[in-house]
Amino acid sequence: MKRLHVNLAVSDIQASTAFYTSLFNAQPTLLKEDYAKWMLDDPRVNFAITSRGSNKGIDHLGIQVEDEVELDEVYTRLKSAGARVVEQGETTCCYAQSEKNWIFDPEGIPWETFLTRGQSPVYGSHESGSAKNESACCTRPEVPADRSRSSCC
């Protein structure tokens, strides 16, 4: 079963963690000094916040899948959506080992599809040195030039 993913970049991780813990009436399933994640069943969402993104607010959206079959299914839909798909493949990001692909909607909002394979003790295997591509998600591809938004990477 698929799960919606929402990732926000925040200014104050402690204040935001307290706020969302109260809002969701649930403790984070993963809590680090720069990151918190709630795996909620009602609504079914992987909701994450991080202090790493340079542009505060919605960093990206996504669809998390539970197995290879779902990953292939969603990837096929990405390819038929009519936009450039960026195949990232195996990566370490957000304290997890994942396989992911990216696409940008017509407004330039980044969407990732991913399968989490396990946890990681580090935030990411590739830290971006470029403020232009600095994102709450480790090495997100850049917005295509014709879809660029001023508030995104």
Sequence and secondary structure as in RCSB ss.txt:
>XXXX:A:sequence
MKRLHVNLAVSDIQASTAFYTSLFNAQPTLLKEDYAKWMLDDPRVNFAITSRGSNKGIDHLGIQVEDEVELDEVY
TRLKSAGARVVEQGETTCCYAQSEKNWIFDPEGIPWETFLTRGQSPVYGSHESGSAKNESACCTRPEVPADRSRS
SCC
>XXXX:A:secstr
  EEEEEEE S HHHHHHHHHHHHTS  SEEETTEEEEEEETTEEEEEEES  SS EEEEEEEEESSHHHHHHHH
HHHHHTTS  EEEEEEEETTEEEEEEEEE TT  EEEEEEEEEE SSSBSS    GGG  SSTT     GGG  T
T  
